[in-house]
């Protein structure tokens, strides 16, 4: 009897979703990461096919778990929103992040940043931006025929993919949405959300009070011998609405 020799099984490749390192080295760097990520998410909130992530491991090559980077912020146009442990490009129809942001911290070395530039150039990033908040320096690269080329002038530069405008100011970088509104800090976004919640609650309460006042008025008007039609005209309701409320 001839035995069949089984081919050796291939070991399963593990794609870690963390390196055990903190997302940011300091509060300044973290603040910028959050501000850029949240404002871009806000900008594309109504588009289900724009994925935005911060400090997420990106694996561009299947089976090569040593080829990995975790951009401070990355934007992928054409891929659905949703949670991911990491971004495995071959599971995302081969779509690479088009726009990447890095926020420098004092621990970043020139060698490290050179490697990141090479990685993003090699694996298909269309736009790459580095901001150093300590020195208030902004640099950008845009993909050309031969790879990522330096953007010579970043003042009032508009991202081809995101349509946001970069405005390096003496007091720090300011980013603007396509509608001209500036990017908001996390605190401002939270405060605006709370104010909007309060306005919505106040409007709901006003509507409830107005509805209750209408309900209370109908019996009194009926006691004054007004007809259903007259009441409907006085309250701006249909005859059917008055009849329904009168029966409640």
Secondary structure, DSSP 8 states (H G I E B T S, - for coil): ----------------S--S--S-SSHHHHHHHHHHHHHHHHHTTT-TTEEEESS--EE-STT-TTS-B--SEEEEETS-----SSEEGGGTTT---SEEEEE--TT--HHHHHHHHHHHHHTT-SEEEEEETTTTEEEEEEEETTEEEE-S--TTEE-TTT--EEEEETTEEEEE-TTS-B---HHHHHHHHHHHHHHHHHHHHHHHHHHHHHHHHHHHHHHTT--HHHHHHHHT--HHHHHHHHH-
